[in-house]
Each structure stands twice: as structure tokens, then as C-alpha cells.
Amino acid sequence: MKIIIAGAGEVGTHLAKMLSTENQDIILVDSDQARLDDLDSNYNLMTCQGSTSSFQTLRDIGVEECDLYIAVTPFETRNITSCAIAKKLGAKKTVGRIDNSEFLRDKNKQILKSIGVDYLIYPENLAALEINTALSHNWARYWGELHDGKLLLIGVKLHQDSDLLNLKIKDLPVKSHDFHIAAIKRNNETIIPTGNDEILHDDILYFITTSKYVNEVMTLCGKKKRVIKKIMIMGGSRIALRFARLFSNNYNIRIIDTNRDHCEYMATEFPECEIVHGDGLDIEVLRQNNIYQYDAFLAMTESSESNILSCLTAKDFGVCKTLADVENLQFFSQAENLNIGTIINKKLLASSHIFKLLLDADESSAKFLSLADADVAEVLVKPGAKITRHPVRDLKLPFGMTLAALTRNDEVMLISGNTEIQPGDSVVVFCLTGTFNKLEKWFN
């Protein structure tokens, strides 16, 4: 598949790096040669210096043969223009990054589609929705829904009060096959477990299950769900403001920011929220704002380090749910190892939504969730596919891939060694980053 990425900013660069490990034909376009130099020499992709809205540049890189054109510069008007030109020149699908919620209205999306923008990506909106999901399921580190919510992917960090500690997968204290442990995150390593793998203290377990058995998973992990009403947010970032815009009616929100002018703007635009001018890293400021009375603390500044540290401080004050925006991926694994609750990253969220377009031409038949170094795909099985020839236990799947669950005729079932995959099944696959390209030969 030929993929052109227009814009070597944070989203475009991360997406290019990720796709370069999947044996795709990637071309990254940007006007800044310095941004391209490092990628050109260290990753399996091509780069091109030029304007993302230049007819000549797009013709030079063969946009007429492009399967997916992704415009993710920081400027939404440039992205829309770029997608429109690419579509008219022959690109099969286009994706444009936006930062204006007005474009998400159905009638406006139809107008954009008519001029050549097939799909819209709004990273801050994705992050705000992810935050609300994390608060709604606050006992879990990660909560992902697949196949319209019939299948759930739940990440939970285990502490000393879990019944699963020091047990091997094959010895789990359950009588029926109600969940599947798809992966274990331990320190900086993701493990696709076998029956002999042991569950240890501070492991993050990723469960595939259904809504019927969520309470069983929560109990086994020694967790309790709490009601969240009062939220303190450190940093009036674009993600924080998008969250406030969408959910201020659901929660009592107080935002602390160091910029006085920005505080005045927020006080005008968000009268339903309490706005405080101050430094959320200052313990005295937190005390003065009664942080110990809040149910959740969201660290949303532009600094990943500050967000991590402030969540640790909030935990020390007894806040039950903390969430950090960690945009610097080099801190992601370290942050997961700390007691700071949920971590979000808009690059991963945006990449996840773009990635699912690569799985199938029919967007509804394939979904994707991107973790730090693993991916979860829901893939439609085609007639005659290799994966239908034997029961799962005899398939000899490649290292770094496990089958967790499937949907057949709207019925959800977890996969065991005796399961026989059939054409038309929608199968949930958990795979390590870099093994995505192996999916095609098994499912097509």
C-alpha cells in the first residue's frame, strides 16, 4: 500500500515511524528539510521536501497512485486544501487533521467530503473523549471498546490486593473462560503470555472480555470503581479546554494555569468552570485549592515531566484517580511504571484512528487501538484465509501475536485453543508493534 503523509510534525513523524516498521510504501512530505533528514536515514521510508499544497510536489511523488493520503500539518486549512488537491489528482482516500470542532458536524463533514476530505482527525477531541472514558472506568489504567462495545480491552495495574499475584496463567482461579489475558506489560517490556507465564506485582495486565464479566475482572484485580464528581485540572491546554467544553455539565471542574491572560480567557469562555491563576506544581497552591477534596486530578500542561510529577504529588494527597498527558514517548514506559494512573497521548490516539484505515477498505469491519508498543486489531476473516484451516492451538501463529476473541453473527465469544475460526468472523488480534504486516497473509 502506498501511503503519503503530508506534514512532519509530531503526529506525522510518529505515524511515519510506526508505519515504516510495517513494510508499507511510505512517503513523508514537509517543507522543512531538517525535520526530514533524521527520518530519511533511520527509517524505512522516503522523504520529499516541498509544499503539502503544491500540485507539482504531489505530482512528483505520484499522488495519483496513492492508496491513503494523510495531511497532518499543524494547520487545518492547509490540511483541507492538501487533501482536496490530492483527491482531485487521484488519491484513493484522504485523511485531514483539524483543530476545530465545527468541522465535525454532520452537514459540514459532508461538505468537506464533497471537496475531497474523506476522514477527519481531531487529536484534541480524541484525547478529551479518552479522558472521559478513563474517568468513567476509573479502576482501570486502560479501557478500549471493540465491535461496538461488545468486546472490551481493559488494562489494569496489579498491586498487593489482587488474587492473581504470583499465579501462572494456567492456574488462574476461574472455573470458566470468561476473559483472556492478551498481554502483560512488565517494566519496559510487553509480553504475549503463555500458560506458564507468572503474574507479578506491578504488572499491567491487558484483559479481553465482555461487559458481562467486567465486575469479575475488577474483583480479581482487587479494584473498586469510584464515583467521580470533582476534577482538578493542571494546565489550560487545548486538550483540557476541549474536555471542559464537552463535559463541564458532567463534572465540577477547576482549572489551574500559570498564565494570567489565559486564565482570564478561560473565565470568559468557560463560566461553568472554576479558573485559578497559579502553579499546579506548587504544593502550597494545591493545598490552598483543597486538592484532597477532589476525586480526580488531570495533568494537562505541555510538559510531560511536569504532568508526571504533579500526578505523583496528587496521589500523595490521596486523590484516587490521576491522569497525565504524556506526549513525549520516551517517557511513556517510565510513566506506566509509576503510580500515576492513566496516561494519554494524542499522537497514539490519532495514529490509532488512522491505522484502522489500513486494515480494510470497509472502515466498519476493522478497528484499531494503539498502545505504546503493541496494537490491538479487530480484523474480518476472508473466505479461504489461512487462519481458518486448523483449530487455534494448531495454527502456529508467529511470535508476538495472539488471538483473543471473535464476533460471529453478532455473537461475541472468547477464543480458546479449540476455537475454529470461520470466514466472516471478526477476530480481535493482539500483536507487538512491527508484526502488523503479518496479519494480511493470515486473514486474507
C-alpha positions as CSV (number, residue, x, y, z in Angstrom):
1,M,0.0,0.0,0.0
2,K,1.3,3.4,-0.9
3,I,0.8,6.0,1.8
4,I,1.7,9.7,1.7
5,I,2.0,11.6,4.9
6,A,1.9,15.4,4.5
7,G,3.5,17.1,7.5
8,A,6.4,16.0,9.6
9,G,5.1,17.4,12.8
10,E,4.6,15.4,16.0
11,V,1.6,13.3,14.6
12,G,3.1,12.9,11.1
13,T,6.5,11.9,12.4
14,H,5.2,9.4,14.9
15,L,2.8,7.9,12.3
16,A,5.7,7.6,9.7
17,K,7.9,5.9,12.2
18,M,5.2,3.4,13.1
19,L,4.2,2.6,9.6
20,S,7.8,2.2,8.5
21,T,8.1,-1.0,10.6
22,E,5.1,-2.5,8.8
23,N,6.6,-2.8,5.2
24,Q,4.3,-0.1,3.8
25,D,5.4,2.2,1.0
26,I,5.7,5.5,2.9
27,I,6.5,9.0,1.6
28,L,6.7,11.8,4.1
29,V,6.4,15.4,2.7
30,D,7.3,18.6,4.6
31,S,8.8,22.0,3.7
32,D,11.4,21.8,6.5
33,Q,14.3,19.6,5.3
34,A,15.8,19.5,8.8
35,R,12.8,17.6,10.1
36,L,13.1,15.0,7.3
37,D,16.9,14.3,7.5
38,D,16.8,12.2,10.6
39,L,13.8,10.1,9.4
40,D,15.3,9.6,5.9
41,S,18.4,8.0,7.3
42,N,17.0,6.0,10.2
43,Y,13.6,4.6,9.0
44,N,12.3,2.6,6.1
45,L,10.6,5.4,4.2
46,M,11.1,8.1,1.6
47,T,11.0,11.8,2.2
48,C,10.3,14.8,0.0
49,Q,10.9,18.5,0.7
50,G,8.1,20.6,-0.7
51,S,4.8,22.3,0.0
52,T,2.0,20.0,1.0
53,S,-0.4,22.1,-1.0
54,S,1.7,22.2,-4.2
55,F,0.3,20.5,-7.3
56,Q,3.7,19.9,-8.6
57,T,5.1,18.4,-5.4
58,L,2.2,16.0,-5.2
59,R,2.5,15.0,-8.8
60,D,6.3,14.4,-8.4
61,I,5.7,11.9,-5.6
62,G,3.0,10.0,-7.5
63,V,-0.1,11.0,-5.6
64,E,-2.3,9.5,-8.3
65,E,-1.1,6.1,-7.2
66,C,-1.6,6.8,-3.5
67,D,-3.9,4.5,-1.5
68,L,-4.0,6.7,1.5
69,Y,-3.1,10.4,1.8
70,I,-2.8,11.8,5.3
71,A,-2.5,15.5,5.9
72,V,-1.4,16.2,9.5
73,T,0.4,19.5,9.5
74,P,-0.4,21.8,12.4
75,F,-2.6,24.0,10.1
76,E,-6.1,22.7,9.4
77,T,-6.8,24.9,6.4
78,R,-3.6,23.7,4.8
79,N,-4.6,20.1,5.5
80,I,-8.0,20.5,4.0
81,T,-6.5,22.2,0.9
82,S,-3.9,19.4,0.6
83,C,-6.5,16.6,0.9
84,A,-8.7,18.3,-1.7
85,I,-5.8,18.6,-4.2
86,A,-4.6,15.0,-3.5
87,K,-8.1,13.7,-4.1
88,K,-8.6,15.5,-7.4
89,L,-5.2,14.2,-8.5
90,G,-6.2,10.6,-7.9
91,A,-5.6,9.6,-4.2
92,K,-8.0,6.9,-3.2
93,K,-8.6,8.0,0.4
94,T,-7.7,11.2,2.2
95,V,-7.4,12.0,5.9
96,G,-7.1,15.5,7.2
97,R,-6.2,16.7,10.7
98,I,-8.3,19.5,12.1
99,D,-8.5,21.5,15.3
100,N,-12.0,23.0,15.0
101,S,-15.0,21.1,16.3
102,E,-17.2,22.9,13.8
103,F,-15.9,20.6,11.1
104,L,-17.2,17.6,12.9
105,R,-20.9,18.5,12.4
106,D,-22.5,16.1,10.0
107,K,-23.5,18.7,7.4
108,N,-20.1,20.2,7.5
109,K,-18.4,16.8,7.2
110,Q,-20.4,16.2,4.1
111,I,-19.3,19.5,2.5
112,L,-15.6,18.6,3.3
113,K,-16.1,15.1,1.8
114,S,-17.6,16.6,-1.4
115,I,-14.3,18.6,-1.9
116,G,-12.1,15.6,-1.2
117,V,-11.6,15.1,2.5
118,D,-12.8,11.6,3.3
119,Y,-11.9,11.4,7.0
120,L,-11.2,13.9,9.8
121,I,-8.8,13.5,12.7
122,Y,-9.1,15.9,15.6
123,P,-6.5,14.7,18.1
124,E,-7.6,17.0,21.0
125,N,-11.2,15.7,20.7
126,L,-10.0,12.1,20.7
127,A,-8.0,12.9,23.9
128,A,-10.9,14.5,25.6
129,L,-13.1,11.5,24.8
130,E,-10.4,9.2,26.1
131,I,-10.2,11.2,29.4
132,N,-13.9,10.9,29.9
133,T,-13.7,7.1,29.3
134,A,-10.9,6.8,31.8
135,L,-12.9,8.7,34.4
136,S,-16.0,6.6,33.8
137,H,-14.0,3.3,34.2
138,N,-11.6,4.7,36.8
139,W,-10.4,1.4,38.3
140,A,-8.6,0.6,35.1
141,R,-5.4,2.0,33.5
142,Y,-6.8,1.5,30.0
143,W,-10.2,0.9,28.6
144,G,-10.9,0.2,24.9
145,E,-14.1,-0.9,23.2
146,L,-14.2,-3.0,20.1
147,H,-17.0,-4.2,17.9
148,D,-19.4,-1.5,19.2
149,G,-18.5,-2.2,22.8
150,K,-19.4,-5.9,22.8
151,L,-15.7,-6.7,23.4
152,L,-13.6,-4.8,25.9
153,L,-9.9,-4.4,26.3
154,I,-9.0,-3.5,29.8
155,G,-5.6,-2.7,31.2
156,V,-5.1,-3.0,35.0
157,K,-2.0,-2.5,37.1
158,L,-1.9,-5.1,39.9
159,H,-1.0,-4.2,43.5
160,Q,-0.8,-6.4,46.6
161,D,-4.6,-6.8,47.0
162,S,-5.1,-8.8,43.8
163,D,-6.0,-12.5,43.8
164,L,-3.9,-13.0,40.6
165,L,-0.5,-12.3,42.1
166,N,2.2,-14.9,41.8
167,L,-0.1,-17.3,39.8
168,K,0.7,-18.7,36.4
169,I,-1.8,-18.1,33.6
170,K,-2.8,-21.7,33.5
171,D,-3.6,-21.7,37.3
172,L,-6.0,-18.7,37.3
173,P,-8.7,-19.0,40.0
174,V,-11.6,-19.2,37.5
175,K,-14.0,-22.0,36.6
176,S,-15.0,-20.8,33.1
177,H,-13.3,-19.0,30.2
178,D,-14.7,-15.5,31.0
179,F,-11.7,-13.4,30.0
180,H,-8.5,-13.7,28.1
181,I,-5.2,-12.1,29.3
182,A,-3.9,-10.9,25.9
183,A,-0.7,-9.2,27.2
184,I,1.4,-8.4,30.2
185,K,3.3,-5.1,30.4
186,R,6.2,-5.6,32.8
187,N,8.7,-2.7,33.3
188,N,9.5,-1.7,29.7
189,E,8.6,-5.0,28.1
190,T,5.3,-6.2,26.6
191,I,4.8,-10.0,26.9
192,I,2.4,-12.1,24.9
193,P,1.8,-14.7,27.6
194,T,1.6,-18.4,27.5
195,G,0.1,-20.7,30.2
196,N,3.4,-20.8,32.1
197,D,3.9,-17.1,32.4
198,E,3.6,-15.9,36.0
199,I,1.7,-12.7,37.1
200,L,3.8,-10.4,39.3
201,H,3.3,-7.4,41.4
202,D,3.1,-4.1,39.4
203,D,2.4,-5.9,36.2
204,I,-0.1,-4.2,33.9
205,L,-2.4,-6.9,32.5
206,Y,-4.5,-6.4,29.4
207,F,-7.7,-8.4,29.5
208,I,-10.1,-9.1,26.6
209,T,-13.6,-9.7,28.0
210,T,-17.3,-8.8,27.6
211,S,-19.4,-6.4,29.6
212,K,-21.0,-9.4,31.4
213,Y,-17.7,-10.3,33.1
214,V,-16.3,-6.8,33.8
215,N,-17.1,-7.0,37.6
216,E,-15.3,-10.4,37.8
217,V,-12.2,-8.9,36.3
218,M,-12.4,-5.9,38.6
219,T,-12.7,-8.1,41.7
220,L,-9.9,-10.5,40.7
221,C,-7.6,-7.5,40.3
222,G,-8.6,-6.1,43.7
223,K,-10.0,-2.9,42.3
224,K,-13.1,-0.8,43.2
225,K,-14.9,1.7,41.0
226,R,-15.4,5.2,42.5
227,V,-17.8,7.9,41.7
228,I,-16.0,11.0,40.2
229,K,-17.7,14.4,40.5
230,K,-14.9,16.9,41.4
231,I,-12.0,17.3,39.0
232,M,-8.9,19.5,39.3
233,I,-7.0,20.2,36.0
234,M,-3.5,21.5,36.0
235,G,-2.9,23.4,32.7
236,G,-5.4,25.0,30.4
237,S,-4.1,23.2,27.3
238,R,-6.2,22.6,24.2
239,I,-7.0,19.1,25.4
240,A,-8.1,20.4,28.8
241,L,-10.3,23.0,27.2
242,R,-11.8,20.5,24.8
243,F,-12.6,18.3,27.7
244,A,-14.2,21.2,29.6
245,R,-16.2,22.1,26.6
246,L,-17.6,18.6,26.2
247,F,-18.0,17.5,29.8
248,S,-18.4,20.5,32.1
249,N,-22.0,19.6,32.7
250,N,-21.0,16.2,34.0
251,Y,-18.3,17.2,36.5
252,N,-17.4,20.1,38.8
253,I,-14.1,21.3,37.1
254,R,-11.4,23.6,38.5
255,I,-8.6,24.6,36.1
256,I,-5.2,25.9,37.4
257,D,-2.9,27.7,35.0
258,T,0.2,29.8,35.3
259,N,-0.7,32.3,32.5
260,R,-2.9,35.2,33.8
261,D,-4.1,36.2,30.4
262,H,-5.1,32.7,29.6
263,C,-6.9,32.4,32.9
264,E,-9.0,35.5,32.0
265,Y,-9.8,34.0,28.6
266,M,-10.9,30.7,30.2
267,A,-13.0,32.5,32.8
268,T,-14.9,34.2,30.0
269,E,-15.2,31.2,27.7
270,F,-15.9,28.6,30.5
271,P,-18.1,30.3,33.1
272,E,-19.3,26.9,34.4
273,C,-15.7,26.0,35.5
274,E,-13.6,27.5,38.3
275,I,-10.4,29.1,37.0
276,V,-7.4,29.7,39.3
277,H,-4.2,31.6,38.4
278,G,-1.3,29.6,40.0
279,D,1.3,26.9,39.6
280,G,-0.1,23.4,39.9
281,L,3.3,22.1,40.7
282,D,3.4,24.3,43.9
283,I,2.3,22.2,46.8
284,E,1.1,25.2,48.7
285,V,-1.2,26.2,45.7
286,L,-2.6,22.6,45.7
287,R,-3.2,22.8,49.5
288,Q,-4.9,26.2,49.1
289,N,-7.2,24.8,46.5
290,N,-8.1,21.8,48.7
291,I,-6.7,19.1,46.4
292,Y,-7.5,16.4,48.9
293,Q,-11.3,17.1,48.3
294,Y,-11.1,16.2,44.6
295,D,-12.0,12.8,43.1
296,A,-9.6,13.2,40.1
297,F,-6.5,15.2,39.0
298,L,-5.7,15.8,35.4
299,A,-2.2,17.0,34.5
300,M,-2.6,18.7,31.1
301,T,0.3,21.0,30.7
302,E,2.6,21.0,27.6
303,S,5.4,19.4,29.8
304,S,5.3,15.6,30.1
305,E,7.7,15.7,33.0
306,S,5.6,18.3,34.9
307,N,2.5,16.2,34.3
308,I,4.1,13.0,35.6
309,L,5.4,14.8,38.8
310,S,2.2,16.5,39.5
311,C,0.2,13.3,39.3
312,L,2.6,11.7,41.8
313,T,2.0,14.7,44.1
314,A,-1.8,14.4,43.7
315,K,-1.5,10.7,44.7
316,D,0.4,11.7,47.8
317,F,-2.6,14.0,48.7
318,G,-4.9,11.0,48.4
319,V,-6.6,11.7,45.0
320,C,-8.0,8.4,43.9
321,K,-7.7,8.9,40.1
322,T,-4.9,10.8,38.3
323,L,-4.4,11.2,34.6
324,A,-1.3,12.6,32.8
325,D,-0.9,13.8,29.3
326,V,2.5,12.4,28.2
327,E,3.2,13.5,24.7
328,N,7.0,12.7,24.9
329,L,7.0,9.0,24.0
330,Q,10.4,8.4,25.6
331,F,8.8,9.0,29.0
332,F,5.8,6.7,28.2
333,S,7.1,3.4,29.5
334,Q,8.7,5.1,32.6
335,A,5.3,6.8,33.3
336,E,3.5,3.5,33.1
337,N,5.8,2.0,35.8
338,L,4.9,4.8,38.2
339,N,1.8,5.1,40.3
340,I,0.1,7.9,38.3
341,G,-3.0,6.2,36.9
342,T,-4.0,6.7,33.3
343,I,-1.7,8.1,30.6
344,I,-2.9,9.6,27.4
345,N,-1.0,10.6,24.2
346,K,-2.8,12.3,21.4
347,K,-0.2,11.0,18.8
348,L,-1.1,7.4,19.7
349,L,-4.8,8.2,19.6
350,A,-4.6,9.9,16.3
351,S,-2.4,7.1,14.9
352,S,-4.8,4.5,16.1
353,H,-7.7,6.1,14.2
354,I,-5.6,6.5,11.1
355,F,-4.2,3.0,11.4
356,K,-7.6,1.3,11.2
357,L,-8.0,2.6,7.6
358,L,-5.1,0.4,6.6
359,L,-6.8,-2.8,7.7
360,D,-9.7,-2.8,5.3
361,A,-11.4,-0.7,2.7
362,D,-14.6,-1.0,4.8
363,E,-13.9,1.1,7.8
364,S,-16.7,-0.6,9.9
365,S,-15.0,-4.1,9.6
366,A,-11.7,-3.2,11.2
367,K,-10.8,-1.2,14.2
368,F,-7.5,-0.4,15.8
369,L,-6.2,0.6,19.3
370,S,-2.6,1.6,19.6
371,L,-0.7,1.2,22.9
372,A,2.9,2.3,23.4
373,D,4.5,-0.7,21.8
374,A,1.6,-3.0,20.9
375,D,-1.5,-2.9,18.7
376,V,-5.0,-4.4,19.0
377,A,-6.8,-5.0,15.7
378,E,-10.3,-6.3,15.0
379,V,-9.9,-8.0,11.6
380,L,-12.5,-9.5,9.3
381,V,-11.6,-13.0,8.1
382,K,-11.9,-13.5,4.3
383,P,-13.0,-16.8,2.6
384,G,-10.2,-19.3,2.2
385,A,-8.0,-17.5,4.8
386,K,-5.1,-19.4,6.2
387,I,-6.4,-18.8,9.7
388,T,-9.5,-20.9,9.0
389,R,-7.6,-24.2,8.2
390,H,-7.0,-25.5,11.7
391,P,-8.1,-25.0,15.4
392,V,-6.2,-22.2,17.0
393,R,-4.0,-24.5,19.0
394,D,-2.6,-25.9,15.7
395,L,-2.1,-22.7,13.8
396,K,1.5,-22.0,14.8
397,L,0.9,-18.2,14.9
398,P,4.0,-16.1,14.6
399,F,5.7,-14.7,17.7
400,G,4.2,-11.5,19.1
401,M,0.6,-12.3,18.0
402,T,-2.3,-13.8,19.9
403,L,-6.0,-14.3,19.1
404,A,-8.2,-13.1,21.9
405,A,-11.8,-13.0,20.9
406,L,-14.2,-13.0,17.9
407,T,-17.6,-11.9,16.8
408,R,-19.7,-14.3,14.7
409,N,-23.2,-13.4,13.6
410,D,-23.3,-10.7,16.2
411,E,-22.4,-13.2,18.9
412,V,-19.3,-12.4,20.9
413,M,-17.0,-15.3,22.1
414,L,-13.6,-15.5,23.6
415,I,-11.1,-17.7,21.8
416,S,-9.6,-20.8,23.2
417,G,-7.2,-23.4,21.8
418,N,-10.2,-25.4,20.5
419,T,-11.7,-22.5,18.6
420,E,-12.0,-22.9,14.8
421,I,-12.0,-19.5,13.0
422,Q,-14.6,-19.2,10.2
423,P,-14.8,-16.9,7.2
424,G,-16.8,-13.8,8.2
425,D,-15.6,-13.8,11.8
426,S,-14.4,-10.6,13.2
427,V,-11.3,-11.5,15.2
428,V,-9.5,-9.5,17.9
429,V,-5.7,-9.8,17.4
430,F,-3.2,-8.5,19.9
431,C,0.2,-8.0,18.3
432,L,3.5,-6.4,19.2
433,T,4.4,-3.3,17.2
434,G,6.2,-4.4,14.0
435,T,4.2,-7.6,13.4
436,F,1.1,-5.8,11.9
437,N,2.2,-6.7,8.4
438,K,1.9,-10.4,9.2
439,L,-1.9,-10.1,9.7
440,E,-2.6,-9.9,6.0
441,K,-1.4,-13.4,5.0
442,W,-3.4,-15.0,7.8
443,F,-6.7,-13.2,7.3
444,N,-6.9,-12.6,3.5
